Amino acid sequence: MSYWRKPLDWDKINIPEGKIHVMEDQCKGCGFCVEYCPKDTLEMSDDFNLKGYHPVVVVNEKSCVNCQLCEVICPEFAIFVTLKNNYPATERIPETRKGVKIGES
Amino acid sequence: MNAVTHPMEDILRMDRMPHIWCPGCGIGTAVTAFAMALQKAEICLDKTAVVSGIGCSGRVAGYVKLDSFHTTHGRAIPFATGLKLANPELTVVVISGDGDLIAIGGNHFIHAARRNVDIKVFCINNFNYAMTGGQLAPTTPEPATTTTSPYGAFEHPFNLPFLAESSGAVYVARWTALHIRRLTKSMTEALSKKGFSFVEIIAPCPTLYSRRNRLGDGLDELKYYHDNSVIKHGLDTRELDIGYRKEIVMGKFVDKDRPTFIEALNDRFTQVFGDKYEQYGPQNANGN
């Protein structure tokens, strides 16, 4: 995958990286966060929590961009995101996007 | 590791979680929006009071770490009116359901809006009386099935924004539990607005309303909101009826200024008594 052009502010934008905290025993498995996560970072677990629900698990934490949508849409106050690392523009794009080619192809 | 705490820890009583609301219920999301709005509006939390009535949404008062009161059925607004008039410095918020605010408390609602008492009313509308077993509410759209309307509702439901506007509310908005960022913004505006502000929040009720009508779970309702809602700011509130599985029109419909109850009282008494009258309440009766 490559972008057809390089955004003008490409070297100025910092993509934030979030750390997701799930309080498993508080989750009731409604699936709101899984459905609306724009990066598909979350998934429903096959395990049960203390109350017998399938809680949500983080499957791809590197893709989280700290948008906090899961935090605001969660009706159980069971998930929240903290800003993990704010890469400086020059050395960002770690792991998850290594294969992405930018600019002229 | 445990040093990281939930960002709403200072507003919500996390020691009482998990709460009583069903999986997929939208009330929790509305409470999140309220907590974020409180953080954004930068009002003094010591001078904020939450009042709620009976019903699922009535439980909100017990889950906030603010001064709060859980009143009798339908009497959330009278209690809040008294609270505001006795201590005009407070920011008084009423969070309750449609059955509480509009059905049994309907008369209080229209009179508080008429007087323009400076309270904020956030009504969580889930289209039925959910806590008592899913009975027909004055907001149930025709022809939805509830426990007391097994052949479908045939009464015309209330159009809450129209009711609020025609009664005299100065701020009227409607959002769903899915449009949480916009809902937060609306609540923030309502909290800093002077006068009777009304925000209707449409929330899924997976256990009763959705189950009786075979609409799936909470997530299916959110998908329905996603597909069938349109934002029309400033639309005439007469056109805001909600039909069964029809389009939901959302947005901010009214934002105007009108003297509040305390201002009108001060004006009138100043006219009558002149300089002898001592102004009631702080000059900025908004609690800020």
Interface residues (C-beta under 8 A of the other chain):
Chain A: H21 M23 D25 Q26 K28 G29 C30 G31 F32 E35 Y36 K51 Y53 E71 V72 I73 C74 P75 E76 F77 A78 F80 T82
Chain B: V4 H6 P7 M8 L12 M14 M17 P18 H19 W21 C22 P23 G24 C25 G26 I27 G28 T29 V31 T32 A33 M36 A177 L178 I180 R181 T184 D217 G218 L219 L222 K223
